[in-house]
Amino acid sequence: MTTKIHAACVDEISRVGLTLSPGQEADCSYFAELYAGLSRIHVLKAAVPDKGYDSNAIRGQLALDRIQPVIPPKSNRKEQISYD
């Protein structure tokens, strides 16, 4: 039995969202909750989650809000996406 901590931060010192999940659940299922909790006063130019958040839905949501996704692609992704 494990637990994951999901945190949303706007910089190196400001945490703005935090949630816990069971270790066996997919990280990407917690993105919406964390993203909805971000204040709109924080203007984000890029989002840098780990590859557990690599999904077309998350990339699409970020694109709608004009936020550059900097997400490493999962190794099993059919269409590899470059990132920097």
N, C-alpha and C positions, 0 to 999 in steps of 0.2 A: 504494500500500500504506500503510495507516494502522493505528494501534493505539489502543484505548480503554483508559482506566484506570477501573475501577469501585472505589469506596471506600465503606465503611460507617463512619459516625462516630456517636458517641452525643452529642457536643457539639462546640463549635467547635475544640477542641484534641485530642480523643481519637479517633484512628483505631483501629478494631477489626477491620477487614477490608479486604483489597486484592487485586484480581485484574486480570489483563490479558486483553483479547480482541482478535481481529482486527476492524478497523474496519467491515467489512461485516456483522458479526453483530449481531443484535438485542440491545439492552441487557437487555430483560426476561428473556432466557435465563440471565442471570448472577445474578438476584435470589436464587434458592434457595441457591446456594453462599454468597453473602455473608450472607444471613439466618441460615443454619444456623450460621455462625461467630460470631454474636453470643452473648455470654455471657448467661445468664439473670439475672446479678446486675444487669444494666442494665435497669431497668424503663422501657420506652418508652411514652409516652402518644400519640405521633404519629410517623409516618414521612413524610419529605419528599423523596422521590426526584423526578427530573425526568420529563418526559412520556414518555421512552423506556421507563419502567417502568409505563406505564399499561396494565394488563391486568386482566380480571375475576379471573383466578387469583391475581394478587398482591393485589388488593383483598380477595379472599376469605380469603387466608391471614392478612392483617393483621386482618381482622374476627374471625377465629377466636381470635386472640391478644389481642383487645380493644385494638388499636392503631388510632388514627384515621389513615386514609390522606389525605395532603395532596398529591395528585398532579394536576398539570394534565392535562386530558384531551387525547388526540391529536385533531387536527383532523378526522380521518376516522372518529371514533367515532360510531356511529349514535345512541346515547343519550348526549347530553352530560351530564356530571356536574359539579356546582358544587364549588368548592374555595375555601379562604380561605388 
